[in-house]
Amino acid sequence: MTLRARPHRRDGFVLAAAVGLIGVTYGVLADTAGLTLAQAVALSLLTFAGSSQFAVVSVVDGGGNAAAAVGSALLLAARNSLYGPLVSPVLKGGFARRALAAHFVIDETTAMASAQDTPADSRDAFWFTGLWLFGFWSLGTVAGVILGGALEDPGAWGLDAVFPAAMVALLMPHVRTRPGRVTALVGGMIALVAVPTTPVGLPLLLAALAVGPGLVVAARRGAR
């Protein structure tokens, strides 16, 4: 069917193209951090999680070690595991097909699949958005690395603010609840202390400890 016949395909294509532009930013920052074209593309193909990839290049660019970079990436990617139960009921196929689908379980594909009225449309929206997004993100990575090599000072364009801005965007829906606000506040306090006193990349991992107080507050509210 055409994009017009299936509105979710049109929406998925537009979303994928927009995210692809963010992939260009990732590519520029990857080049600035010293990653080769092959390394940047491999990270996009094998990780395929924007926030995690931005975390890796930010840690590497700041002089952090591989353990801190990988740990930060895994921490941010962990939320994708929560999306599995949402999309699993509408996905069909054997182990190999579901294993491939797991690689595409990210914010955008889950949102598109969850917004549909029928299982068939949800399944189509998931795969259509995921495949186009994967393609656009990979092409954006290549374009970004090439562009980064041509720019004298990528930081002058303010591209280094993309990762912090993305983190704020992810945070906003969660601070509407009291447990979320407590977690954000404690995490911020940990980061303020850790940033000047610990190696690059470690503050993000330490800030994850703020989940504990947030869970305590949530448990107390649930017990009332």
Buried (B, 14 or more C-beta within 10 A) or exposed (E): EEBEEBEBBBBBBEBBBEBBEBBBBBBBBBBBBEBEBEBBBEBBEEBBBBBBBBBBBBBBBEEBBEEBBBBBBBBBBEEBEEBBEBBEEBBEEEEEEEEEBBBBBBBBBBBBBBEBEEEEBBBBBBBBBBBBBBEBBBBBBBBBBBBBEEBEEBEEEEBBEBBEEBBEEEBEEEBEBEBBBBBBBBBEEBBEEBBEEBBBBBBBBBBBEBEEBBEEBBEEEEEE
